[in-house]
């Protein structure tokens, strides 16, 4: 006897979305893509600051988001004041980030998309890492950041 199983049609994984968020500076459109933990760690080391945006109907508690942002903040520290070996610290933080991103995917079905914005403040260029916590089906997005004055 042959057993037949009903198969569900698979949804396409390569899904692109556009999200609109307001912020305090000049408008930007930030293309964000899915990124692995190692690349995210390298990006965090070269950034001046970062911002996290959640998209979708159910937002995560801040404690869950901070599990991802804590290693990123530590990676962004200048290594000239460290007492430990910077390479060893980076390896530990990258491993923590890998574990926490995997836990985020398993626990909530979401993952992180990343993009970069260059801002000029008082003649200084600052790099802002933009993180978007999105559904597992979203592979890339355009995050349209509009100034609060335009949003009002």
C-alpha positions as CSV (number, residue, x, y, z in Angstrom):
1,X,0.0,0.0,0.0
2,X,1.3,3.4,-0.9
3,X,0.9,6.3,1.5
4,X,0.3,9.7,-0.1
5,X,1.0,12.9,1.7
6,X,-0.5,16.2,0.9
7,X,2.1,18.8,0.1
8,X,1.7,22.4,0.7
9,X,2.9,24.8,-2.0
10,X,6.0,26.5,-0.8
11,X,6.0,30.3,-0.6
12,X,8.8,32.0,-2.5
13,X,11.8,32.8,-0.2
14,X,13.2,35.7,-2.2
15,X,10.7,38.3,-1.0
16,X,11.3,42.0,-1.1
17,X,9.4,44.6,1.0
18,X,9.4,48.3,1.4
19,X,9.0,49.8,4.9
20,X,8.6,53.4,5.9
21,X,9.8,54.7,9.3
22,X,10.3,58.2,10.6
23,X,13.5,59.5,12.2
24,X,15.1,62.8,13.2
25,X,17.5,63.4,10.3
26,X,17.3,63.9,6.5
27,X,15.3,61.4,4.5
28,X,17.1,58.3,3.2
29,X,16.2,55.0,1.5
30,X,18.3,52.2,2.9
31,X,18.5,49.0,0.9
32,X,18.9,46.2,3.5
33,X,19.6,42.5,2.8
34,X,19.9,39.3,4.7
35,X,23.3,39.0,6.3
36,X,25.2,36.3,8.2
37,X,26.7,36.8,11.6
38,X,30.3,37.0,10.4
39,X,29.5,39.8,7.9
40,X,27.4,41.6,10.5
41,X,30.2,41.5,13.0
42,X,32.6,43.0,10.4
43,X,30.1,45.7,9.6
44,X,29.6,46.5,13.3
45,X,33.3,47.0,13.8
46,X,33.5,49.8,11.2
47,X,30.3,51.7,12.2
48,X,29.9,54.7,14.3
49,X,26.4,53.8,15.6
50,X,23.5,51.6,14.7
51,X,19.7,51.7,14.7
52,X,17.3,48.8,15.0
53,X,13.9,48.8,13.5
54,X,11.3,46.0,13.9
55,X,8.7,45.5,11.2
56,X,5.6,43.4,11.2
57,X,2.6,43.2,13.5
58,X,4.1,41.8,16.6
59,X,7.2,43.5,18.0
60,X,9.8,41.7,20.1
61,X,10.4,42.7,23.7
62,X,13.4,45.0,24.2
63,X,15.2,42.2,26.1
64,X,15.1,40.0,23.0
65,X,16.4,42.8,20.8
66,X,19.2,43.7,23.3
67,X,20.5,40.1,23.0
68,X,21.5,40.9,19.5
69,X,22.6,44.5,20.0
70,X,24.9,43.9,23.0
71,X,27.5,42.0,21.0
72,X,27.3,44.6,18.2
73,X,27.9,47.4,20.7
74,X,30.9,45.6,22.1
75,X,32.3,45.0,18.6
76,X,32.1,48.7,17.8
77,X,34.4,49.6,20.7
78,X,37.8,50.9,19.8
79,X,40.3,48.2,20.6
80,X,43.1,50.4,21.8
81,X,41.8,50.4,25.4
82,X,41.3,46.6,25.7
83,X,43.1,44.6,28.2
84,X,42.4,41.3,26.5
85,X,43.5,40.1,23.0
86,X,41.3,42.0,20.5
87,X,41.2,39.0,18.1
88,X,40.1,36.7,20.8
89,X,37.4,39.1,22.0
90,X,36.1,39.5,18.4
91,X,35.9,35.7,18.0
92,X,33.9,35.4,21.2
93,X,31.5,38.2,20.3
94,X,31.0,36.9,16.8
95,X,30.2,33.4,18.2
96,X,27.7,35.0,20.6
97,X,26.1,36.9,17.7
98,X,25.9,33.7,15.7
99,X,24.1,31.9,18.5
100,X,21.8,34.7,19.2
101,X,20.8,35.2,15.6
102,X,20.1,31.5,15.3
103,X,18.0,31.6,18.5
104,X,16.0,34.5,17.1
105,X,15.2,32.6,13.9
106,X,14.2,29.4,15.8
107,X,12.3,31.1,18.6
108,X,10.5,33.9,16.6
109,X,10.8,33.0,12.9
110,X,12.6,36.3,12.2
111,X,16.0,37.3,11.1
112,X,18.1,40.4,10.7
113,X,18.5,42.5,7.5
114,X,21.2,45.1,7.4
115,X,22.1,48.2,5.5
116,X,24.3,51.3,5.9
117,X,23.5,55.0,5.9
118,X,26.2,57.7,5.6
119,X,25.3,60.9,7.5
120,X,27.1,64.2,7.6
121,X,26.9,66.0,10.9
122,X,28.8,69.3,11.3
123,X,31.2,68.3,8.5
124,X,31.9,64.9,10.0
125,X,30.8,61.8,8.1
126,X,29.2,59.1,10.3
127,X,28.3,55.6,9.3
128,X,25.1,54.2,10.7
129,X,24.3,50.5,10.6
130,X,20.6,50.0,10.1
131,X,19.2,46.6,11.3
132,X,15.8,45.5,10.4
133,X,14.2,42.6,12.3
134,X,11.9,41.0,9.7
135,X,9.9,37.9,9.1
136,X,11.8,34.9,7.9
137,X,10.2,35.2,4.4
138,X,11.6,38.6,3.8
139,X,15.1,38.4,2.2
140,X,15.6,42.1,1.4
141,X,13.9,45.4,1.9
142,X,14.1,49.1,1.2
143,X,13.7,51.0,4.5
144,X,12.5,54.4,3.7
145,X,13.5,56.7,6.5
146,X,11.6,60.0,6.4
147,X,12.2,63.0,8.6
148,X,9.7,63.6,11.4
149,X,8.8,66.9,9.9
150,X,7.7,65.3,6.7
151,X,5.9,62.5,8.6
152,X,3.7,64.9,10.6
